[in-house]
């Protein structure tokens, strides 16, 4: 019979009825290993496993009081001696205590109540009182320790409210069978399941046989701590751009309309600024913009008449008050717009990206949420062109395992502009994943200080992640489905 090393150790130690804890200590193996091996030995007919439910008994709230003062019937016995009237007890016991005492005196046949007179028939301590005395000293006792008389006392105390507290306790015992005792005398470990440093150093592994590993044995699944799938894919996207030579940048969630719209040459009457698309904050009333004076004049002129960008601008009177309105940023392009102001000619070429949350007043459906992640990036280089932009985006989507196509588009701050799309087979349609293009001079020159090609993109990250995970609806990313989270791959 093929036996596991733990099974052999248990059989050698199990000479009589024993608890698993005793065997674990003597055999020097973990308790959970003893329990698993015992289960296998039981199926092989080498041991028997007995389970017994016992009770742990302790004093309840009333029980602690009675342990000190005595049960109501004992208090009554001590007060009236052989016999007495109810009127003699009124000042010494409460009305409720008298009622309880009379009832239990009658049940225990210790007294009789007739015509207002109480006569005591037996003054000896009863079984329940003796158990109370033990509990007063020990605080807790197991039902296995009680003899026949104390067990009867336990039954009496069960009938009283809050006198005792009882909790069940399961005891397990291991008993060797005749066959198990016989095999235990001669059993040897014929095969090993793992190598140890001692086995390797001594060279004994050459003489040993290794137990076969059964891959079909059921093992209870373990669910180790892991990152949420969305966070894991965000980290993957971060690695993709870093491996492509990009540097990560970050910016605030609460932004001024200036950096979110004006600096990107988006007119102040553009529909995207309307309350239906943008979340405006009540407080603060306005946002102070660092170095505002350095860029305000150029941005204002560009909006009104084009400044020196070669544009005619939007032809309206630009408002500083509107530019300072606080909003929840609608795209991470605000972050890259800020970064343009820090770049100097000697820093070129420069390429950066940003991953962060953005907010839009969108109608919720399978591909739209009011709060979502966006991945943004720019490349500032005098030698880049539109084909370089498409190449970067294709490289990114290839790493994400998505087949992408590009469709011409329009955005106020880029020219040429493009929208990357991915085909969803289950829905039989292409869905747009963001926007990209080359920043217009009206964006670049007021912020950068000189005209230079700037490749830019802003992609809806939630949609990319949902596609990568095989989800048909981006709302599933935010549903707290523990079973789905547990099944998710760690890598």
N, C-alpha and C positions, 0 to 999 in steps of 0.2 A: 504494500500500500504506500503510495507516494504521499509524504507528509511535508508540510511547510516547516521550516526551522522553529517557528513560533508554536506550531502544533506539537512538535516533539518536546519542547521545553515545558509546555503545559502538562502533557501526559506524565512527564518525569516528576513534576511537582505535585500533581493531583493524586494523592494517595487516599484521601477521604473527602467528605463533603466540605467544600471550602467556598469562601466568597471570592469573586474575581479580583478584588483589591488585594487579597492575601497572595493569590497566585502571581499577580503583576509584581508585587514586592519581592517574592521569593525567586521568580524566574528572571527578574530584572528586565522586563519588557513593559512598554506603555499599556495602560489600562484599555485604551481603545483597540490596541492590537490583540489583547487577550479576548475581548468581546468578539472581534471578527473571527479569530482563530477558533474560539469555542463554538461559534455557529457552524463552522465547517466540520469540526469534530463531532458535533451533534448529528449532522446529516450522515456522517460515516458510522454512526452507532458506537462511538468510542466514549462519549460522555453524555450525561443527561443535564439539561438546564431546567432548574426549578425557579419559578417566580412566585413571590409571596407579597401580598399587599398588607402592610401594617399601618398603624396610625401613630402619629406623634401627638401627644396630649400636653397642653399647657393651660394655664389659668386665663380666663377671660376677665373682663372688667368687673363683673359681679363676683367672680370666683376669687379675685385678689382681696376683695372686701370681706367675703365670707371666710377666707383662710385666716384672716386676722380676728374677726369678731365671732365667727361661728355661723353656721346655717341658722336661718330664722327659727326653726323648730328647736335647735340646740339652745339658742338664746332664751326661748320661752321656757324650756325645761329648767334652765339655771335660775330663772326668775321665780317661778311658782313652786318649786320643789315638788311635793306630792300632788297637790291640787290647789286650784285657785279660781277666781272669777275673772271674767273679761274686764270688769271695771278696775281690777288690780293692775292690768297691763297697759291701760290707756296712756299713762304718763311715761312708761318705760319702753314701749314698742309702738311704732307707727301703725296706723290702721291697715295699710297695705302689708306690712310685715306680719301682723297678727293673722291676717287672712291666709297668707302663704304658709305660716307656721302651723296653723290648724289643719290645713289640707295635707301637709306632709306628715304630721303626726299621725293622722288617720291612715294614710297610705302605708306607713312603716309599722303601723300597729304599736306605736309608742305612747299613744294617748287617746282619750275619749272625751267628747264635748257634749254635755247634756244640760239643758235648762240653765245655760249661762255659766256652768261650772266645767272647768277643764281638769281632768284627772290623768296623771302621768302613769303609764303602765310599765314602761321600760326606759331606764336612764342610760343604758350602755351605748357606746359610740357605734354608729352604723358604718357599713362598708363605704358609702360615699364620703363620710367624714374622714375615714382613714386615708382614702385616696387624696382628699384635699390636703391633709397634713403632709403627705409625701410630696405633692406638687409644690407646697409652700417651701420645702427644703430644696427640691431639685429643679424647680421651674419647668422642666420638661421631662417626660417619660414616654417610652415606646410601649405600645399595647402588648408586645411580645414579653415584656417584663412583668406583666400583671398575672397574678394567680387567679384561681376561679372566683374567690371572694371579691377581689378588687375589680375583676371584670364586671361583677354584678353592681359594684359601686359605680363603675363607669357608666353602665346603662342608666342608673338613677340620675347621674349628673347630666347626661345627654338631654334629659327631659326638662332641664332648667335653662332658661334663656341667659346667654352671656356668662355662664359660669365657667365653661371650659371651651377651649379652641382646639379643633382637631384638624390635622392635615395628613393626607395619605402619603405613604412612603413605600416605594417598591423595592423589595430586596431580591437579589438574584443569587442563586447558589449553583455551584458546579459539582456534579457527582460523577466519578468514573464508573464505567460499566466494567464487567468482568473482562470483556475483550480489550477495553481501554487500559486496564491495569496490566494485562499480559503484554500488550504491545509497548506500553510505557517502560517496561523493564529492559527491553532490548532495542527500542527505537533509536535510530541514529540518523543524523542529518546526511542524507545521501546526495543531496543537491543543494546548491545555494542560489539565492535570488539576487544577491548583490555582492559586489567586490568591496572589501575594506582595505585601508592602508596596510593593516597587519597581514592580511592575506597576500597582498602583492609583495610586500617586503620579504616575507618568509618563503615565498615561492610555492606555498601550499595550493594556490589556485590551479597549478598544473595537475594536481591529483583530484581535483573536484569536478563535479558535473553541475552544470547550470540548469536550473529549473526552466522549463519552457514558459514563455509569456503568452497568456491567452488574451488576445486583443478584443475578444467578444464578451468578456466578463463585464457585466453592468457595474458602473461606478457612478455614484451619486454626483451629479454635476456640481462644480464649484463656480462661484461667480465672483471673481476677484474685482477689486476696485479698478475702474478704468475711466478714461475721459469720455465725455459725451461725443457721439459720432460727428456732430457739427464742429466741436472744438478740435477733434483729431484732423478733420479735413482742412480746417483753417490753418493748422500747423503745417499740413502738407503743402498747402498753397504758399505759405510763407517760405518753406524750404525751396519750392520750385523757383520763386523769384530770386531768392538769395543765391541759388546755384547759377542763375542766369546773370549774376553780377549786380543785382539791384540792392539798394540800401533801404531799410524800412524807416518810415517817418510816421508821426502821430500828431493828432490835433484834437481840440475840444469838441464835445457833443453839442454844447450850446454855442452858437456862432452868430456873428453879426450878418445882416443882409449884405453888407459890403463885401465880405470875403466869399459868401455863398453865392451871390448873384452879380453885384456891380463889378467886382474885379474880373469877372469872367465875361464881361461885355453883355450881360443879360439886362435888357431895358427894365426900368422900374415899373412899367405898365405891362410886363410880360404875364401871360395867364398862369405860368408856373408859380408866380409869387402870390397868387390869389389864395385866400383862406382855404379854398377847396383842395389845394395841393400842399400847402406849407403850414406847419404848426408854429404860430407866433406865441411868444411868452408875454404874460401880463406884467411880470416882474423879472428883472428890472425893466424900466421903461425904455432904456437905451443902453448900448454897450460902448464903452470907451475903446477905441481902436489904437493900439500902439503904433507909433510912426505914421499916424493917419495923414498928417500934413505932408509927409514925404511923397505919398502916392495920390492923395485926394485930387489935387489940381489936374494931374495927368489923366486920371480915370474920369473926372468930371468933363474935361475937354473932349476926351475920346467919345463919351456918350453923346455929348451935345453936337460936336462938329467933326469928330474924327481925329482931332489933334494933328500929329505928324505921322499918322499910321497909313496914310493914303486912303482912308475911309471917309465917308461923309457923316459918320455917326448915326445916331437915331433921331436927331433933330428935335429934342425936347429939353426943357430946363431940368437939369439933374438936381435932386434934393439930398442934402446931407442928412436930414432928419430921417428919411426913408432908409438910407444906407446904414444907420445906426440901430435899426430895429433888431431886437433879439429874437432868434428863431432856433428850433432844433434843426441841425444841418440836414439838408435834403440829399446831399451827396458828399463823398470824401474828396471831391475836386477842390473843395474849399481848403483842404490841407495842402494839396499840391500847389494851389494858387499862392498860399502863404510862403511855401518853400521857394517859389520862383524869385521872391524878393531877396533871398539870401545868397543867390548864385551870382558869381562874378565870372568874367570872361576867362580868367585863368583856371576856373573850376571845371571847365568843359573838357570832355563830355561828362554829363551827369545823368544818372538814372536811379530813380527812387520809386517806392511803392508804399501804399497805405492800406491796411485792413481795419475796418471799423464799422460801427452801427450807423445807420442813417434813418431818417424818419420822413414819411410822406403820408398824406391823408388819402390813402388808397382804399378802394373797395376790396374786401377780403375775398379771395378765391384761391384756386389751386396753384396759382403762380404769382399772387400779389399779397403782401402783408404791409401794414402801416409801419412796422419796425423790422428792419432786415439788415444784413451785412452786405458791404460792398468792398470790392478790391479795386484800388485806384493806382495808376502809375503814370509817370512821365519819363521821357528820354529827351534831354536837351543836348543837341549836337548839331553843329553846322553842316555835317555830312550825311544826315539821315533823311529819308523820304518816306512816302506813303507805303511803298513795298516793304520797307523795314518794319513798319507798324503791323502790317498784316502778318509778317513772318513771326514777330514776337507773340501776337495773339494766337496764331496757329500752334506755335511751340508750347504755349501754356495749355491750350485745350488738348493737345496730343498727350501731354503729361497727365491730364485729368481723365484721359480715356474717352473723350467725346469727339464726335465728328462735327466739324464746324463749317459753316458757309458764311459769306459776307454779303450784306445787302446795303446799297447806298442809302444814306440817311441825311437828316438835317439837324444841326444843333447850333444855337446862337453863338457859341464860342469856338467852334472848330470848322475848318474848311480845308481839305476834303473831310467828309464825315462818313462813318460806316457803323452798321449794327451787326455784331456777330450773332448767328442763330444756330441752334442745335435742333436736330430732328428727334421728336419723341414718337417712337414706333407705336406705343400703346394708344396714343391719341391720333396718330396719323397726321401730325402737323409740326411745323417748325416753330420754335419759340425764341423770342428775342432775349438775349442775356445781358444787354447793356449797350453802351455807346462808346465810340472811339473816333479819333480823327487827329488832325494837326491843328494846334491852337492858332487862331487868327492873330494877326499882328496887333489887333485892338486889345487882345489879352496879354500878349507877350511883352510888347514894348513898354507899356506903363509900369509893369511889375519888374521885368528883367532889366529894363533900361536900354536895351538894344534889341534889334530884330534878329531872331534865330529860330530855326525849325524846332518845334517842341511836339513830340508825339505824345498823345494822351489817351487814356481809356478809363472807363468806370464800369465795372461789371457786377451784376447782381450775383453775389456769392452764394446765397441760399439756393438759388436754382441750380447752380453748378454742383453744389454738394448733394442736393436731392437726386440729381441725375446720376452722380457717382455712386450713391447708395441704392439706386434702383427704385426710388420713391416716385410716385406719380403726382404727389401733392406736397408742396413745401410746408404746409401746416403740420404734417406728420413729424417734422423736425422738432416741434415744440410741444408735442403731446407727451405727457409723463407716463409712457407705457413701459413699465419696468421689465416686462418680458422681452420687449423689443430691444431695450437697452442691454439686457443680459446676453441676448443672442448675438449682439453686435461683435464684430471682430475687433481685437485689440489693435491690430496693425492693418 
